[in-house]
Amino acid sequence: MECKVAVLLVNYNGERYISQCVESIRAQSYKNFDIILVDNHSTDKSIDIIMNQYHDVKLIRRYKNEGFAFGNNVGIRYAIQNGYDYILLLNVDTEVDKKLIEVLLKYASNDTAVIPIIYSDRTHNNVCYAGGYLDLITGLADGAYLRHANKISDVTFMSGCCMLIHKNIWHKIGDFDEKYFLYYEDVDLCLRMTNHHVKMLYVPETWVYHKVGFRGMRKHEVYYMMRNQLYFMKKFKKQIKLSLTKTIYKAIKEKVIFANIYYYPFRKYVILGIWDFILKKMDCKQFI
């Protein structure tokens, strides 16, 4: 009996990407799947595109943007309640190999989550993700730890851009932590999978093209990554070896005082991320 797969997209103003993403999913060689799209109160025309052109997409509309983690949780719960065996988390700004689901299902199980290689260009010359490693000393995740590897490998970090996870794993590890709002929720999820003895497998036999993999540094990314790294380290302080004090000192020294050419324009957002973490402000920053 074929497994029933839910392809889960969380959308926020993805008008420029949504059609190509959905078309590439619909072209899958594996056919027992549905597309579930959770919209986080988009203000562009992406929802009009879905409603007018893709009637097979199951649309869940939210009337407030409560974050990427929240949107995924809404879709995951819907999928589990409606009898799907696997949930494929996928970013809207992607296109996928036509054999993505077919290949990933060969290696996934109720205790093994899987991820493909992820490229940032159509020619497959630039890699976004090629096997991930979570450093329990610093609390940082490296998404291209096995950059030159072309074989299936165990990993300790999977990017939230694309991961296939069985419903039983979700029952075991729980939902995404919604306090992150954006960024680091996948790092948190992966450490919880490790703690619950869930295997994570990198499968470079299939691929995803992530269109914004090398879009350059942005202020909201700097802010959330700084704030959420500190929250992650505090949450898992029994496992992360580097102290929060040393991490904050290092960040201020390297990203503010002696900031390089890349971080120099974003020093303010490093400080804001640290400050909001100290004040326990884990909500969305509307000014960013």
C-alpha positions as CSV (number, residue, x, y, z in Angstrom):
1,M,0.0,0.0,0.0
2,E,1.4,3.4,-1.0
3,C,2.1,6.0,1.7
4,K,0.0,9.1,1.6
5,V,2.2,12.2,1.5
6,A,1.3,15.8,2.4
7,V,3.5,18.4,0.7
8,L,3.3,21.4,3.1
9,L,4.0,24.9,1.9
10,V,3.9,27.9,4.2
11,N,3.4,31.1,2.2
12,Y,3.8,34.7,3.0
13,N,3.8,37.0,-0.1
14,G,5.2,34.3,-2.4
15,E,3.6,35.6,-5.5
16,R,6.7,35.5,-7.6
17,Y,7.5,31.9,-6.7
18,I,4.2,30.1,-6.1
19,S,3.3,28.9,-9.6
20,Q,6.7,27.4,-10.4
21,C,6.8,25.7,-7.1
22,V,3.4,24.2,-7.3
23,E,3.9,23.1,-11.0
24,S,7.1,21.3,-10.1
25,I,5.4,19.5,-7.2
26,R,2.5,18.5,-9.5
27,A,4.9,16.9,-11.9
28,Q,6.1,14.3,-9.3
29,S,6.6,10.7,-10.5
30,Y,5.0,9.6,-7.1
31,K,1.3,10.4,-7.3
32,N,-0.2,9.7,-3.9
33,F,0.2,13.2,-2.4
34,D,-1.6,16.4,-1.8
35,I,-0.4,19.9,-1.6
36,I,-1.4,21.8,1.6
37,L,-0.7,25.5,1.6
38,V,-0.9,27.5,4.8
39,D,-1.0,31.2,4.0
40,N,0.3,33.6,6.7
41,H,-2.0,36.5,5.8
42,S,-0.3,37.4,2.5
43,T,-0.9,40.9,1.0
44,D,0.2,40.1,-2.5
45,K,-1.6,38.1,-5.2
46,S,-0.3,34.7,-4.2
47,I,-3.6,33.5,-2.8
48,D,-5.5,34.7,-5.9
49,I,-3.1,32.6,-8.0
50,I,-3.8,29.5,-5.9
51,M,-7.6,30.0,-5.7
52,N,-7.9,30.7,-9.5
53,Q,-5.4,28.3,-11.0
54,Y,-4.7,25.4,-8.5
55,H,-8.0,24.0,-7.2
56,D,-6.3,20.8,-6.1
57,V,-4.2,22.7,-3.5
58,K,-5.7,22.5,-0.1
59,L,-5.6,26.0,1.2
60,I,-5.6,27.0,4.9
61,R,-5.8,30.8,5.3
62,R,-4.5,32.5,8.4
63,Y,-5.6,36.1,9.1
64,K,-2.4,37.0,11.0
65,N,1.2,36.3,10.3
66,E,2.3,34.4,13.4
67,G,5.5,33.1,11.9
68,F,7.0,30.3,9.9
69,A,7.0,27.8,12.8
70,F,3.4,28.5,13.6
71,G,2.3,28.1,10.0
72,N,4.1,24.8,9.7
73,N,2.4,23.6,12.9
74,V,-1.0,24.4,11.5
75,G,-0.3,22.4,8.4
76,I,1.3,19.5,10.2
77,R,-1.7,19.1,12.6
78,Y,-4.0,19.2,9.6
79,A,-2.1,16.6,7.8
80,I,-1.9,14.2,10.7
81,Q,-5.6,14.6,11.5
82,N,-6.5,13.9,7.9
83,G,-4.6,10.6,7.6
84,Y,-1.3,11.5,5.9
85,D,1.6,9.2,6.6
86,Y,4.4,11.6,5.7
87,I,4.8,15.3,5.7
88,L,7.2,16.9,3.2
89,L,8.1,20.4,4.5
90,L,9.0,22.6,1.5
91,N,9.7,26.3,1.1
92,V,7.6,28.2,-1.4
93,D,10.6,29.7,-3.2
94,T,11.7,26.3,-4.5
95,E,11.4,24.0,-7.5
96,V,11.9,20.3,-7.1
97,D,13.2,17.2,-8.9
98,K,10.3,15.3,-10.4
99,K,11.5,12.2,-8.4
100,L,11.9,14.0,-5.1
101,I,9.1,12.3,-3.2
102,E,9.7,8.9,-4.9
103,V,13.4,8.9,-3.9
104,L,13.0,10.3,-0.4
105,L,10.3,7.7,0.4
106,K,12.8,4.9,-0.3
107,Y,14.9,6.0,2.7
108,A,12.3,7.5,5.1
109,S,10.6,5.5,7.8
110,N,8.8,6.1,11.1
111,D,12.1,6.7,12.8
112,T,14.1,8.2,9.9
113,A,13.7,11.7,8.5
114,V,15.3,12.5,5.2
115,I,16.5,15.5,3.2
116,P,17.9,15.9,-0.4
117,I,20.7,18.0,-1.7
118,I,19.6,21.7,-2.0
119,Y,21.1,23.9,-4.8
120,S,20.9,27.7,-5.1
121,D,21.0,27.7,-8.9
122,R,19.5,25.9,-11.8
123,T,22.8,24.6,-13.0
124,H,23.5,22.8,-9.7
125,N,26.9,24.4,-9.3
126,N,26.2,26.2,-6.0
127,V,25.1,24.2,-3.0
128,C,22.9,25.5,-0.1
129,Y,22.6,22.2,1.7
130,A,24.7,19.1,1.4
131,G,24.6,17.4,4.7
132,G,24.2,19.3,8.0
133,Y,26.1,19.4,11.2
134,L,24.9,20.9,14.5
135,D,27.8,22.1,16.7
136,L,26.9,21.5,20.3
137,I,29.8,23.7,21.5
138,T,28.5,26.9,19.8
139,G,24.9,26.1,19.0
140,L,25.5,26.8,15.4
141,A,24.4,24.7,12.4
142,D,26.4,24.2,9.2
143,G,24.1,23.4,6.3
144,A,26.9,22.2,3.9
145,Y,29.0,20.1,6.2
146,L,29.3,17.4,3.5
147,R,29.5,19.8,0.6
148,H,31.4,17.5,-1.7
149,A,29.8,14.3,-0.6
150,N,27.7,12.4,-3.2
151,K,26.7,9.5,-1.0
152,I,23.9,9.0,1.5
153,S,25.0,10.1,5.0
154,D,23.8,10.4,8.5
155,V,23.5,14.1,9.6
156,T,22.7,16.0,12.7
157,F,21.1,19.0,11.1
158,M,18.4,19.2,8.3
159,S,17.4,22.5,6.7
160,G,13.7,23.5,7.1
161,C,13.7,24.3,3.4
162,C,12.9,20.7,2.6
163,M,12.5,17.6,4.9
164,L,10.4,14.5,4.8
165,I,9.1,13.3,8.2
166,H,6.8,10.5,9.2
167,K,3.8,11.3,11.3
168,N,5.1,9.1,14.1
169,I,8.2,11.2,14.4
170,W,6.0,14.3,14.9
171,H,4.0,12.4,17.7
172,K,7.4,11.6,19.3
173,I,9.2,15.0,19.2
174,G,6.2,17.5,19.2
175,D,5.7,20.6,17.1
176,F,8.0,23.4,16.0
177,D,8.7,25.8,18.8
178,E,6.7,28.9,17.8
179,K,8.8,31.3,19.9
180,Y,11.4,31.4,17.2
181,F,8.9,33.0,14.7
182,L,11.5,32.7,11.9
183,Y,14.9,31.0,11.7
184,Y,16.4,28.4,14.0
185,E,13.2,26.5,14.4
186,D,14.7,23.8,12.2
187,V,17.9,23.6,14.4
188,D,15.7,23.2,17.5
189,L,13.7,20.4,15.7
190,C,16.8,18.5,14.7
191,L,18.3,18.5,18.2
192,R,15.0,17.2,19.5
193,M,15.1,14.5,16.9
194,T,18.6,13.5,18.0
195,N,17.4,13.5,21.6
196,H,14.6,11.2,20.7
197,H,16.8,8.8,18.7
198,V,15.4,9.8,15.4
199,K,17.8,9.2,12.5
200,M,18.4,12.0,10.0
201,L,19.6,11.0,6.6
202,Y,21.0,13.1,3.7
203,V,20.0,11.7,0.3
204,P,21.8,13.4,-2.6
205,E,20.1,11.2,-5.2
206,T,17.4,13.9,-5.5
207,W,17.4,17.6,-5.3
208,V,15.6,20.9,-4.6
209,Y,16.5,24.2,-6.2
210,H,16.2,27.0,-3.5
211,K,15.9,30.3,-5.4
212,V,17.1,32.6,-2.6
213,G,19.9,30.4,-1.2
214,F,22.5,33.1,-2.0
215,R,20.4,36.3,-1.8
216,G,22.9,38.0,0.5
217,M,22.6,39.1,4.1
218,R,19.4,40.9,5.2
219,K,18.6,42.9,8.3
220,H,15.7,40.7,9.5
221,E,17.8,37.6,9.0
222,V,20.7,39.0,11.1
223,Y,18.2,40.0,13.9
224,Y,16.4,36.7,14.1
225,M,19.5,34.5,13.8
226,M,21.2,36.4,16.6
227,R,18.1,36.4,18.9
228,N,17.1,32.9,18.2
229,Q,20.6,31.4,18.6
230,L,20.7,32.8,22.1
231,Y,17.2,31.4,22.8
232,F,18.2,28.0,21.5
233,M,21.3,28.0,23.6
234,K,19.4,28.8,26.7
235,K,16.7,26.3,26.0
236,F,19.3,23.5,25.5
237,K,21.9,24.8,28.0
238,K,22.5,21.3,29.4
239,Q,23.8,20.3,25.9
240,I,25.4,23.4,24.5
241,K,28.8,23.9,25.9
242,L,29.5,27.5,25.2
243,S,27.9,29.9,27.7
244,L,25.5,32.6,26.8
245,T,27.8,35.3,28.2
246,K,30.7,34.2,26.0
247,T,28.5,33.9,23.0
248,I,27.1,37.5,23.4
249,Y,30.7,38.8,24.0
250,K,31.9,37.1,20.9
251,A,29.0,38.4,18.8
252,I,29.5,42.0,19.9
253,K,33.3,41.8,19.4
254,E,33.1,40.1,15.9
255,K,29.9,41.5,14.5
256,V,29.7,45.0,16.0
257,I,33.0,46.4,17.3
258,F,35.2,44.7,14.7
259,A,32.5,44.0,12.1
260,N,33.7,43.0,8.6
261,I,32.4,44.5,5.4
262,Y,29.5,42.1,5.4
263,Y,28.3,42.7,8.9
264,Y,29.1,46.4,9.2
265,P,25.7,47.7,7.8
266,F,23.9,45.2,10.1
267,R,25.5,46.0,13.5
268,K,22.3,47.6,14.8
269,Y,20.4,44.4,14.2
270,V,22.9,42.2,16.0
271,I,22.5,44.5,19.1
272,L,18.7,44.5,18.8
273,G,18.7,40.7,18.6
274,I,20.8,40.4,21.8
275,W,18.7,43.1,23.5
276,D,15.3,41.5,22.7
277,F,16.6,38.1,23.9
278,I,17.6,39.6,27.2
279,L,14.2,41.3,27.5
280,K,12.5,38.0,26.5
281,K,10.8,39.7,23.4
282,M,10.3,36.7,21.1
283,D,7.5,38.2,19.0
284,C,7.7,39.4,15.4
285,K,9.6,42.6,14.7
286,Q,7.3,44.7,12.6
287,F,9.9,47.3,11.8
288,I,12.2,44.8,10.1
